[in-house]
Structure formats: C-alpha cells, structure tokens
Amino acid sequence: MRAFVPILVAATTLVATSALAHTPLCSCYDNGDGTVLCEGGFSDGSSASGVPIKVFDASGKVVLDGKMSENSEFEFDKPDGDYKVLFDAGPGHEIEIDGSDIVE
C-alpha cells in the first residue's frame, strides 16, 4: 500500500499538469494600415495552425470566418464600427477579444 501512494500522487500530478498545459493564447494588433493581425498558440508551445477564428460585428453577425495560418496568424481588414474576434480552439479553449482592445 505504501508504494501505491507515490504512484497515485505522480499520476494525479501528471493529469493536473496536462490539463493546464494547453491553455489557449491569442493576441490581436492593429497594424495601423486598416488591417488587424492576430497571433495564436498554446501555453505548451503547440501551434494554433488551423484553429478557427471569427470576426463579429456589433450585432453579433459573423463578418469574417477563417482559420489560423500555418504560422498561427490571421490577418484581416479592420471592420468599420464595433467588432470582436473569437479564437475558437474548442470548448474551454475560446478567447474573445473586443475590437476596442485591439490597438497599434
């Protein structure tokens, strides 16, 4: 039984670590030329290539629907008015960025 406790602790630590090791990351920047660049990835160093990304207008309508490039980037023309960007790597791995927070 004493040998079982360290194994249980190690297994629990591995499960907790792996659950935390895949946190999504996404930042968007106004390029100052009418375009916005978003860069994504994961806290464990994983690529965000292919991760869906959507741009919504103020009414919640999707105005742009795309995916992160092989370099984990997504560039688009800045919409007129209020907008938001959704980096959608799946349930629990979504990041929403308000357009007012995207600055040069």
N, CA, C and O atoms as CSV, one atom per row, in Angstrom:
chain,resi,resn,atom,element,x,y,z
A,1,MET,N,N,0.821,-1.200,0.000
A,1,MET,CA,C,0.000,0.000,0.000
A,1,MET,C,C,0.860,1.257,0.000
A,1,MET,O,O,0.494,2.246,-0.634
A,2,ARG,N,N,2.003,1.242,0.702
A,2,ARG,CA,C,2.862,2.421,0.757
A,2,ARG,C,C,3.414,2.764,-0.630
A,2,ARG,O,O,3.602,3.940,-0.941
A,3,ALA,N,N,3.667,1.783,-1.444
A,3,ALA,CA,C,4.183,2.026,-2.789
A,3,ALA,C,C,3.107,2.628,-3.678
A,3,ALA,O,O,3.423,3.309,-4.653
A,4,PHE,N,N,1.868,2.391,-3.363
A,4,PHE,CA,C,0.761,2.890,-4.167
A,4,PHE,C,C,0.598,4.414,-4.040
A,4,PHE,O,O,0.247,5.077,-5.016
A,5,VAL,N,N,0.846,4.966,-2.865
A,5,VAL,CA,C,0.642,6.392,-2.624
A,5,VAL,C,C,1.515,7.251,-3.547
A,5,VAL,O,O,0.986,8.167,-4.177
A,6,PRO,N,N,2.839,6.997,-3.659
A,6,PRO,CA,C,3.630,7.827,-4.591
A,6,PRO,C,C,3.164,7.704,-6.038
A,6,PRO,O,O,3.212,8.678,-6.791
A,7,ILE,N,N,2.720,6.535,-6.424
A,7,ILE,CA,C,2.228,6.336,-7.787
A,7,ILE,C,C,0.952,7.156,-7.998
A,7,ILE,O,O,0.776,7.786,-9.041
A,8,LEU,N,N,0.077,7.141,-7.011
A,8,LEU,CA,C,-1.168,7.908,-7.093
A,8,LEU,C,C,-0.872,9.411,-7.156
A,8,LEU,O,O,-1.484,10.129,-7.946
A,9,VAL,N,N,0.051,9.882,-6.340
A,9,VAL,CA,C,0.419,11.297,-6.346
A,9,VAL,C,C,1.015,11.683,-7.700
A,9,VAL,O,O,0.674,12.729,-8.253
A,10,ALA,N,N,1.900,10.846,-8.233
A,10,ALA,CA,C,2.517,11.121,-9.532
A,10,ALA,C,C,1.465,11.153,-10.639
A,10,ALA,O,O,1.496,12.038,-11.495
A,11,ALA,N,N,0.552,10.217,-10.630
A,11,ALA,CA,C,-0.493,10.163,-11.656
A,11,ALA,C,C,-1.398,11.391,-11.568
A,11,ALA,O,O,-1.758,11.972,-12.592
A,12,THR,N,N,-1.759,11.780,-10.369
A,12,THR,CA,C,-2.610,12.954,-10.176
A,12,THR,C,C,-1.901,14.212,-10.666
A,12,THR,O,O,-2.517,15.064,-11.306
A,13,THR,N,N,-0.618,14.329,-10.370
A,13,THR,CA,C,0.163,15.480,-10.814
A,13,THR,C,C,0.237,15.539,-12.328
A,13,THR,O,O,0.100,16.612,-12.915
A,14,LEU,N,N,0.450,14.400,-12.964
A,14,LEU,CA,C,0.520,14.365,-14.427
A,14,LEU,C,C,-0.802,14.779,-15.060
A,14,LEU,O,O,-0.818,15.524,-16.040
A,15,VAL,N,N,-1.899,14.301,-14.507
A,15,VAL,CA,C,-3.216,14.658,-15.040
A,15,VAL,C,C,-3.457,16.147,-14.866
A,15,VAL,O,O,-3.922,16.807,-15.795
A,16,ALA,N,N,-3.150,16.691,-13.692
A,16,ALA,CA,C,-3.356,18.119,-13.449
A,16,ALA,C,C,-2.453,18.963,-14.342
A,16,ALA,O,O,-2.884,19.989,-14.868
A,17,THR,N,N,-1.214,18.539,-14.514
A,17,THR,CA,C,-0.280,19.270,-15.358
A,17,THR,C,C,-0.729,19.256,-16.805
A,17,THR,O,O,-0.689,20.290,-17.472
A,18,SER,N,N,-1.154,18.110,-17.301
A,18,SER,CA,C,-1.579,18.048,-18.700
A,18,SER,C,C,-2.852,18.838,-18.933
A,18,SER,O,O,-3.061,19.359,-20.029
A,19,ALA,N,N,-3.701,18.937,-17.930
A,19,ALA,CA,C,-4.926,19.716,-18.082
A,19,ALA,C,C,-4.604,21.206,-18.177
A,19,ALA,O,O,-5.308,21.949,-18.861
A,20,LEU,N,N,-3.553,21.645,-17.502
A,20,LEU,CA,C,-3.188,23.055,-17.508
A,20,LEU,C,C,-2.207,23.408,-18.611
A,20,LEU,O,O,-1.982,24.589,-18.876
A,21,ALA,N,N,-1.628,22.429,-19.250
A,21,ALA,CA,C,-0.540,22.662,-20.196
A,21,ALA,C,C,-1.006,23.097,-21.575
A,21,ALA,O,O,-0.175,23.311,-22.458
A,22,HIS,N,N,-2.273,23.229,-21.781
A,22,HIS,CA,C,-2.771,23.507,-23.124
A,22,HIS,C,C,-3.678,24.742,-23.124
A,22,HIS,O,O,-4.711,24.751,-23.793
A,23,THR,N,N,-3.302,25.762,-22.391
A,23,THR,CA,C,-4.082,26.992,-22.326
A,23,THR,C,C,-3.955,27.754,-23.638
A,23,THR,O,O,-2.842,27.951,-24.126
A,24,PRO,N,N,-5.080,28.190,-24.223
A,24,PRO,CA,C,-5.006,28.942,-25.480
A,24,PRO,C,C,-4.477,30.357,-25.252
A,24,PRO,O,O,-4.697,30.961,-24.202
A,25,LEU,N,N,-3.779,30.861,-26.256
A,25,LEU,CA,C,-3.234,32.215,-26.230
A,25,LEU,C,C,-3.573,32.885,-27.556
A,25,LEU,O,O,-3.420,32.278,-28.616
A,26,CYS,N,N,-4.025,34.113,-27.502
A,26,CYS,CA,C,-4.311,34.842,-28.738
A,26,CYS,C,C,-4.218,36.333,-28.459
A,26,CYS,O,O,-4.790,36.831,-27.490
A,27,SER,N,N,-3.497,37.034,-29.313
A,27,SER,CA,C,-3.370,38.483,-29.236
A,27,SER,C,C,-3.594,39.059,-30.622
A,27,SER,O,O,-3.186,38.475,-31.625
A,28,CYS,N,N,-4.247,40.210,-30.665
A,28,CYS,CA,C,-4.501,40.875,-31.942
A,28,CYS,C,C,-3.955,42.298,-31.877
A,28,CYS,O,O,-3.995,42.949,-30.833
A,29,TYR,N,N,-3.443,42.767,-33.021
A,29,TYR,CA,C,-2.814,44.080,-33.108
A,29,TYR,C,C,-3.341,44.834,-34.322
A,29,TYR,O,O,-3.496,44.267,-35.403
A,30,ASP,N,N,-3.612,46.116,-34.126
A,30,ASP,CA,C,-3.983,46.992,-35.230
A,30,ASP,C,C,-2.684,47.381,-35.935
A,30,ASP,O,O,-1.806,47.990,-35.323
A,31,ASN,N,N,-2.559,47.038,-37.206
A,31,ASN,CA,C,-1.328,47.316,-37.954
A,31,ASN,C,C,-1.187,48.788,-38.352
A,31,ASN,O,O,-0.132,49.200,-38.835
A,32,GLY,N,N,-2.242,49.579,-38.154
A,32,GLY,CA,C,-2.184,50.994,-38.499
A,32,GLY,C,C,-2.406,51.275,-39.970
A,32,GLY,O,O,-2.324,52.425,-40.404
A,33,ASP,N,N,-2.684,50.239,-40.740
A,33,ASP,CA,C,-2.899,50.409,-42.179
A,33,ASP,C,C,-4.277,49.895,-42.607
A,33,ASP,O,O,-4.509,49.604,-43.780
A,34,GLY,N,N,-5.181,49.790,-41.633
A,34,GLY,CA,C,-6.524,49.282,-41.936
A,34,GLY,C,C,-6.647,47.780,-41.794
A,34,GLY,O,O,-7.698,47.214,-42.095
A,35,THR,N,N,-5.577,47.117,-41.334
A,35,THR,CA,C,-5.629,45.675,-41.136
A,35,THR,C,C,-5.322,45.335,-39.681
A,35,THR,O,O,-4.733,46.129,-38.948
A,36,VAL,N,N,-5.734,44.143,-39.288
A,36,VAL,CA,C,-5.504,43.625,-37.938
A,36,VAL,C,C,-4.797,42.288,-38.078
A,36,VAL,O,O,-5.142,41.484,-38.944
A,37,LEU,N,N,-3.806,42.050,-37.225
A,37,LEU,CA,C,-3.085,40.782,-37.203
A,37,LEU,C,C,-3.321,40.110,-35.855
A,37,LEU,O,O,-3.093,40.703,-34.801
A,38,CYS,N,N,-3.781,38.866,-35.907
A,38,CYS,CA,C,-3.953,38.067,-34.691
A,38,CYS,C,C,-2.938,36.933,-34.720
A,38,CYS,O,O,-2.712,36.308,-35.756
A,39,GLU,N,N,-2.332,36.681,-33.564
A,39,GLU,CA,C,-1.374,35.588,-33.404
A,39,GLU,C,C,-1.887,34.678,-32.305
A,39,GLU,O,O,-2.338,35.149,-31.261
A,40,GLY,N,N,-1.819,33.376,-32.536
A,40,GLY,CA,C,-2.332,32.433,-31.552
A,40,GLY,C,C,-1.369,31.307,-31.278
A,40,GLY,O,O,-0.372,31.130,-31.979
A,41,GLY,N,N,-1.679,30.553,-30.254
A,41,GLY,CA,C,-0.883,29.398,-29.871
A,41,GLY,C,C,-1.410,28.827,-28.578
A,41,GLY,O,O,-2.516,29.150,-28.146
A,42,PHE,N,N,-0.612,27.977,-27.961
A,42,PHE,CA,C,-0.986,27.351,-26.707
A,42,PHE,C,C,0.189,27.414,-25.738
A,42,PHE,O,O,1.348,27.450,-26.151
A,43,SER,N,N,-0.122,27.428,-24.458
A,43,SER,CA,C,0.893,27.620,-23.433
A,43,SER,C,C,1.953,26.524,-23.417
A,43,SER,O,O,3.038,26.722,-22.870
A,44,ASP,N,N,1.655,25.380,-24.006
A,44,ASP,CA,C,2.653,24.305,-24.054
A,44,ASP,C,C,3.524,24.395,-25.309
A,44,ASP,O,O,4.317,23.495,-25.588
A,45,GLY,N,N,3.369,25.492,-26.065
A,45,GLY,CA,C,4.165,25.695,-27.268
A,45,GLY,C,C,3.531,25.152,-28.535
A,45,GLY,O,O,4.108,25.278,-29.615
A,46,SER,N,N,2.358,24.551,-28.425
A,46,SER,CA,C,1.676,23.992,-29.593
A,46,SER,C,C,1.242,25.090,-30.556
A,46,SER,O,O,0.910,26.202,-30.146
A,47,SER,N,N,1.251,24.764,-31.813
A,47,SER,CA,C,0.812,25.664,-32.873
A,47,SER,C,C,-0.704,25.823,-32.845
A,47,SER,O,O,-1.426,24.926,-32.411
A,48,ALA,N,N,-1.172,26.968,-33.310
A,48,ALA,CA,C,-2.608,27.208,-33.465
A,48,ALA,C,C,-3.015,27.100,-34.930
A,48,ALA,O,O,-4.112,27.518,-35.302
A,49,SER,N,N,-2.150,26.550,-35.751
A,49,SER,CA,C,-2.442,26.385,-37.166
A,49,SER,C,C,-3.770,25.650,-37.358
A,49,SER,O,O,-3.987,24.575,-36.798
A,50,GLY,N,N,-4.648,26.246,-38.154
A,50,GLY,CA,C,-5.936,25.623,-38.440
A,50,GLY,C,C,-7.029,25.940,-37.439
A,50,GLY,O,O,-8.178,25.552,-37.652
A,51,VAL,N,N,-6.714,26.631,-36.358
A,51,VAL,CA,C,-7.738,26.975,-35.369
A,51,VAL,C,C,-8.699,27.993,-35.984
A,51,VAL,O,O,-8.265,29.010,-36.525
A,52,PRO,N,N,-10.004,27.721,-35.902
A,52,PRO,CA,C,-10.981,28.665,-36.457
A,52,PRO,C,C,-10.949,30.011,-35.732
A,52,PRO,O,O,-10.749,30.083,-34.519
A,53,ILE,N,N,-11.148,31.061,-36.504
A,53,ILE,CA,C,-11.224,32.404,-35.955
A,53,ILE,C,C,-12.340,33.138,-36.688
A,53,ILE,O,O,-12.463,33.055,-37.910
A,54,LYS,N,N,-13.148,33.856,-35.916
A,54,LYS,CA,C,-14.284,34.578,-36.489
A,54,LYS,C,C,-14.247,36.025,-36.042
A,54,LYS,O,O,-13.785,36.347,-34.947
A,55,VAL,N,N,-14.742,36.888,-36.910
A,55,VAL,CA,C,-14.885,38.307,-36.599
A,55,VAL,C,C,-16.376,38.625,-36.657
A,55,VAL,O,O,-17.052,38.322,-37.640
A,56,PHE,N,N,-16.881,39.246,-35.578
A,56,PHE,CA,C,-18.292,39.584,-35.463
A,56,PHE,C,C,-18.467,41.092,-35.470
A,56,PHE,O,O,-17.621,41.820,-34.950
A,57,ASP,N,N,-19.573,41.569,-36.062
A,57,ASP,CA,C,-19.879,42.994,-35.976
A,57,ASP,C,C,-20.617,43.258,-34.665
A,57,ASP,O,O,-20.818,42.347,-33.862
A,58,ALA,N,N,-21.018,44.511,-34.457
A,58,ALA,CA,C,-21.655,44.911,-33.202
A,58,ALA,C,C,-22.960,44.166,-32.924
A,58,ALA,O,O,-23.345,44.002,-31.767
A,59,SER,N,N,-23.641,43.715,-33.982
A,59,SER,CA,C,-24.906,43.000,-33.797
A,59,SER,C,C,-24.710,41.502,-33.569
A,59,SER,O,O,-25.676,40.771,-33.351
A,60,GLY,N,N,-23.458,41.049,-33.619
A,60,GLY,CA,C,-23.174,39.628,-33.417
A,60,GLY,C,C,-23.146,38.811,-34.691
A,60,GLY,O,O,-23.004,37.590,-34.646
A,61,LYS,N,N,-23.280,39.477,-35.830
A,61,LYS,CA,C,-23.238,38.798,-37.123
A,61,LYS,C,C,-21.784,38.499,-37.501
A,61,LYS,O,O,-20.907,39.352,-37.358
A,62,VAL,N,N,-21.543,37.283,-37.981
A,62,VAL,CA,C,-20.201,36.911,-38.438
A,62,VAL,C,C,-19.913,37.659,-39.737
A,62,VAL,O,O,-20.633,37.498,-40.722
A,63,VAL,N,N,-18.859,38.476,-39.737
A,63,VAL,CA,C,-18.481,39.217,-40.935
A,63,VAL,C,C,-17.248,38.610,-41.598
A,63,VAL,O,O,-16.936,38.926,-42.746
A,64,LEU,N,N,-16.552,37.742,-40.875
A,64,LEU,CA,C,-15.373,37.075,-41.416
A,64,LEU,C,C,-15.177,35.769,-40.676
A,64,LEU,O,O,-15.233,35.720,-39.447
A,65,ASP,N,N,-14.946,34.708,-41.440
A,65,ASP,CA,C,-14.797,33.369,-40.879
A,65,ASP,C,C,-13.560,32.745,-41.517
A,65,ASP,O,O,-13.528,32.552,-42.732
A,66,GLY,N,N,-12.556,32.430,-40.729
A,66,GLY,CA,C,-11.328,31.882,-41.287
A,66,GLY,C,C,-10.626,30.957,-40.312
A,66,GLY,O,O,-11.215,30.481,-39.341
A,67,LYS,N,N,-9.348,30.713,-40.592
A,67,LYS,CA,C,-8.530,29.833,-39.749
A,67,LYS,C,C,-7.134,30.413,-39.625
A,67,LYS,O,O,-6.667,31.137,-40.504
A,68,MET,N,N,-6.479,30.088,-38.533
A,68,MET,CA,C,-5.093,30.493,-38.334
A,68,MET,C,C,-4.222,29.831,-39.406
A,68,MET,O,O,-4.435,28.675,-39.771
A,69,SER,N,N,-3.245,30.585,-39.898
A,69,SER,CA,C,-2.334,30.073,-40.932
A,69,SER,C,C,-1.368,29.052,-40.329
A,69,SER,O,O,-1.408,28.779,-39.129
A,70,GLU,N,N,-0.510,28.498,-41.168
A,70,GLU,CA,C,0.489,27.547,-40.669
A,70,GLU,C,C,1.466,28.214,-39.708
A,70,GLU,O,O,2.162,27.532,-38.956
A,71,ASN,N,N,1.521,29.551,-39.731
A,71,ASN,CA,C,2.354,30.316,-38.793
A,71,ASN,C,C,1.554,30.790,-37.578
A,71,ASN,O,O,2.020,31.632,-36.811
A,72,SER,N,N,0.349,30.244,-37.409
A,72,SER,CA,C,-0.542,30.611,-36.292
A,72,SER,C,C,-0.902,32.091,-36.304
A,72,SER,O,O,-0.957,32.740,-35.260
A,73,GLU,N,N,-1.147,32.617,-37.514
A,73,GLU,CA,C,-1.525,34.015,-37.672
A,73,GLU,C,C,-2.805,34.121,-38.505
A,73,GLU,O,O,-3.132,33.243,-39.304
A,74,PHE,N,N,-3.513,35.229,-38.287
A,74,PHE,CA,C,-4.707,35.523,-39.071
A,74,PHE,C,C,-4.761,37.030,-39.246
A,74,PHE,O,O,-4.825,37.770,-38.264
A,75,GLU,N,N,-4.736,37.488,-40.487
A,75,GLU,CA,C,-4.768,38.917,-40.778
A,75,GLU,C,C,-6.045,39.228,-41.550
A,75,GLU,O,O,-6.454,38.473,-42.432
A,76,PHE,N,N,-6.667,40.354,-41.202
A,76,PHE,CA,C,-7.918,40.724,-41.861
A,76,PHE,C,C,-8.056,42.237,-41.905
A,76,PHE,O,O,-7.404,42.963,-41.154
A,77,ASP,N,N,-8.929,42.697,-42.812
A,77,ASP,CA,C,-9.247,44.122,-42.903
A,77,ASP,C,C,-10.092,44.502,-41.690
A,77,ASP,O,O,-11.071,43.832,-41.363
A,78,LYS,N,N,-9.703,45.573,-41.041
A,78,LYS,CA,C,-10.406,46.044,-39.848
A,78,LYS,C,C,-11.811,46.478,-40.232
A,78,LYS,O,O,-11.982,47.329,-41.104
A,79,PRO,N,N,-12.832,45.892,-39.578
A,79,PRO,CA,C,-14.211,46.289,-39.891
A,79,PRO,C,C,-14.512,47.708,-39.422
A,79,PRO,O,O,-13.881,48.214,-38.494
A,80,ASP,N,N,-15.477,48.340,-40.071
A,80,ASP,CA,C,-15.965,49.637,-39.616
A,80,ASP,C,C,-16.808,49.404,-38.368
A,80,ASP,O,O,-17.516,48.402,-38.275
A,81,GLY,N,N,-16.738,50.303,-37.432
A,81,GLY,CA,C,-17.560,50.202,-36.223
A,81,GLY,C,C,-17.021,49.191,-35.230
A,81,GLY,O,O,-15.885,48.727,-35.327
A,82,ASP,N,N,-17.883,48.864,-34.262
A,82,ASP,CA,C,-17.507,47.920,-33.210
A,82,ASP,C,C,-17.448,46.503,-33.753
A,82,ASP,O,O,-18.237,46.118,-34.616
A,83,TYR,N,N,-16.498,45.731,-33.232
A,83,TYR,CA,C,-16.357,44.333,-33.638
A,83,TYR,C,C,-15.654,43.554,-32.532
A,83,TYR,O,O,-15.106,44.130,-31.591
A,84,LYS,N,N,-15.684,42.237,-32.668
A,84,LYS,CA,C,-14.940,41.382,-31.756
A,84,LYS,C,C,-14.383,40.194,-32.535
A,84,LYS,O,O,-14.896,39.828,-33.593
A,85,VAL,N,N,-13.333,39.607,-31.993
A,85,VAL,CA,C,-12.650,38.475,-32.623
A,85,VAL,C,C,-12.789,37.274,-31.692
A,85,VAL,O,O,-12.603,37.396,-30.481
A,86,LEU,N,N,-13.113,36.121,-32.255
A,86,LEU,CA,C,-13.212,34.888,-31.481
A,86,LEU,C,C,-12.198,33.870,-31.985
A,86,LEU,O,O,-12.267,33.431,-33.133
A,87,PHE,N,N,-11.259,33.497,-31.125
A,87,PHE,CA,C,-10.298,32.418,-31.365
A,87,PHE,C,C,-10.945,31.189,-30.753
A,87,PHE,O,O,-11.110,31.124,-29.535
A,88,ASP,N,N,-11.318,30.205,-31.580
A,88,ASP,CA,C,-12.135,29.088,-31.115
A,88,ASP,C,C,-11.426,27.739,-31.273
A,88,ASP,O,O,-11.574,27.053,-32.284
A,89,ALA,N,N,-10.653,27.380,-30.242
A,89,ALA,CA,C,-9.927,26.106,-30.262
A,89,ALA,C,C,-10.733,24.987,-29.603
A,89,ALA,O,O,-10.182,23.943,-29.251
A,90,GLY,N,N,-12.034,25.206,-29.438
A,90,GLY,CA,C,-12.903,24.180,-28.871
A,90,GLY,C,C,-13.404,24.571,-27.490
A,90,GLY,O,O,-12.956,25.565,-26.917
A,91,PRO,N,N,-14.336,23.787,-26.956
A,91,PRO,CA,C,-14.917,24.093,-25.651
A,91,PRO,C,C,-13.838,24.280,-24.575
A,91,PRO,O,O,-12.944,23.450,-24.413
A,92,GLY,N,N,-13.951,25.378,-23.861
A,92,GLY,CA,C,-12.981,25.682,-22.814
A,92,GLY,C,C,-11.680,26.268,-23.334
A,92,GLY,O,O,-10.791,26.601,-22.550
A,93,HIS,N,N,-11.563,26.395,-24.649
A,93,HIS,CA,C,-10.350,26.928,-25.269
A,93,HIS,C,C,-10.699,28.060,-26.235
A,93,HIS,O,O,-10.157,28.139,-27.337
A,94,GLU,N,N,-11.602,28.926,-25.811
A,94,GLU,CA,C,-12.043,30.045,-26.635
A,94,GLU,C,C,-11.547,31.347,-26.030
A,94,GLU,O,O,-11.533,31.515,-24.810
A,95,ILE,N,N,-11.145,32.254,-26.886
A,95,ILE,CA,C,-10.735,33.587,-26.446
A,95,ILE,C,C,-11.487,34.595,-27.290
A,95,ILE,O,O,-11.472,34.529,-28.519
A,96,GLU,N,N,-12.144,35.525,-26.622
A,96,GLU,CA,C,-12.874,36.585,-27.302
A,96,GLU,C,C,-12.153,37.908,-27.026
A,96,GLU,O,O,-11.878,38.249,-25.876
A,97,ILE,N,N,-11.858,38.634,-28.084
A,97,ILE,CA,C,-11.154,39.906,-27.962
A,97,ILE,C,C,-12.036,41.005,-28.547
A,97,ILE,O,O,-12.434,40.949,-29.711
A,98,ASP,N,N,-12.328,41.990,-27.729
A,98,ASP,CA,C,-13.146,43.124,-28.171
A,98,ASP,C,C,-12.293,44.029,-29.062
A,98,ASP,O,O,-11.128,44.285,-28.760
A,99,GLY,N,N,-12.872,44.502,-30.142
A,99,GLY,CA,C,-12.155,45.359,-31.072
A,99,GLY,C,C,-11.581,46.603,-30.422
A,99,GLY,O,O,-10.545,47.104,-30.860
A,100,SER,N,N,-12.233,47.112,-29.386
A,100,SER,CA,C,-11.718,48.312,-28.698
A,100,SER,C,C,-10.415,48.025,-27.956
A,100,SER,O,O,-9.688,48.955,-27.605
A,101,ASP,N,N,-10.115,46.756,-27.714
A,101,ASP,CA,C,-8.868,46.370,-27.042
A,101,ASP,C,C,-7.723,46.110,-28.036
A,101,ASP,O,O,-6.592,45.847,-27.627
A,102,ILE,N,N,-8.022,46.185,-29.330
A,102,ILE,CA,C,-7.013,45.940,-30.362
A,102,ILE,C,C,-6.453,47.283,-30.791
A,102,ILE,O,O,-7.128,48.070,-31.455
A,103,VAL,N,N,-5.222,47.532,-30.405
A,103,VAL,CA,C,-4.607,48.831,-30.657
A,103,VAL,C,C,-3.276,48.660,-31.365
A,103,VAL,O,O,-2.725,47.560,-31.425
A,104,GLU,N,N,-2.757,49.781,-31.910
A,104,GLU,CA,C,-1.461,49.771,-32.600
A,104,GLU,C,C,-0.342,49.535,-31.613
A,104,GLU,O,O,0.825,49.493,-32.002
